[in-house]
Amino acid sequence: MAKNEFKAFATAVNANVTPQSEWETLPVTSTGFQSGKASSAQINKALRQSSFVASCVAQFIGDTLAQDMIDNGDRTSFLTALRQSVVNGSVPAGVPMPWPAAIPPVGWLKCNGASFDKTAYPLLARAYPSGVLPDLRGEFIRGWDDGRGVDAGRQILSYQSDEFRKHNHGCPVNGSTDLNYQNAAAGDSTSTDAWPNSLDSGGNETRPRNIAFNHIVRAA
C-alpha cells in the first residue's frame, strides 16, 4: 500500500472535539476564530474536518496511482496527481478504449502489439505483465468464456482466427426428375446423377457491419 503522510487529526472515538450538533450552531463556522480564546475542542474540530478530507484525498491518489503521498508542500505535483487519479479511477490503465482518430491523446498508447517500458508505465504493466500490448488493429474483442462453455479452452488475451460454424449445403440433381434426394439408390429414376457446387461469392472474410475505431489504452 502506498505511504500517506497526510494524516487525519483527532479521529479517535473519544477525541476532544466539539460535537457536531454544537459545532453547527457556532458563529466560528462562518466567521472563524476572533479575538479571545477558542476552546481546544473547537480547534480540534476544525483541524479534524480539514485534515480528514485531506487525508482521504491523498489516500485515494496514492492507492489509485500506486505512489507515496509525501507532505512536501508541492501543490503543483499534488494537483497533477489528483487529476491523474480521477482519470485512473474512471478508466484503469490497460482498458482498451475506441478512439476516433489516428493519434491517441497524451498518456495513451495504441493497441498495436508494440512493447512498452514497464518501468515507465508500472500501472500498464499490471494489466500486461509481458510488457507487450495486444494488437487490436482490424480485430473484434470477444468476452472471455470463463467456464461458461460457449468458447471453451481460451485464455485471456488469446487470439482466435475466423471460422464458420459446421454446416453443409445440398443440391442433388437427377437427369430424369431434376431435383431429388441425395441418398436415393443409383441406377433408377430417383438416383442422384449430379451434385453441383455453387459459384464462389463474397469477400476474404466473414464480418458483421462495423465502424472502424482506433483501439487505445491509458498508459499511466
SULWO-V464155 format. One record per backbone hydrogen bond with DSSP energy under -0.5 kcal/mol. NH is the residue of the N-H (numbers start at 0). CO is the residue of the C=O. Records with the same first field share a line. If there is no record, write none. Layout:
NH: CO / CO
This chain:
4: 68
6: 4
14: 11
16: 14
17: 40
22: 18
23: 19
24: 21
25: 21 / 22
28: 25
29: 26
30: 26
31: 27
42: 38
43: 39
44: 40
45: 41
46: 42
47: 43
48: 44
49: 45
50: 46
51: 47
52: 48
53: 49
54: 50
55: 51
56: 52
57: 53
58: 54
59: 55
60: 56
61: 57
62: 58
63: 59
64: 60
65: 61
66: 61
68: 2
69: 67
71: 69
74: 72
77: 73
78: 74
79: 75
80: 76
81: 77
82: 78
83: 79
84: 80
85: 81
86: 82
87: 83
88: 84
89: 85 / 86
90: 86
93: 217
94: 91
95: 93
96: 215
98: 213
103: 101
107: 104
108: 216
110: 214
111: 109
112: 133
115: 130
117: 115
120: 116
121: 118
123: 218
124: 120
125: 121
126: 122
127: 123
130: 127
132: 113
135: 110 / 133
138: 135
147: 144
153: 150
157: 154
172: 193
173: 177
177: 173
178: 176
179: 171
183: 180
187: 184
190: 187
192: 172 / 190
193: 172
195: 170
206: 204
213: 98
214: 212
215: 96
216: 108
218: 106
219: 106
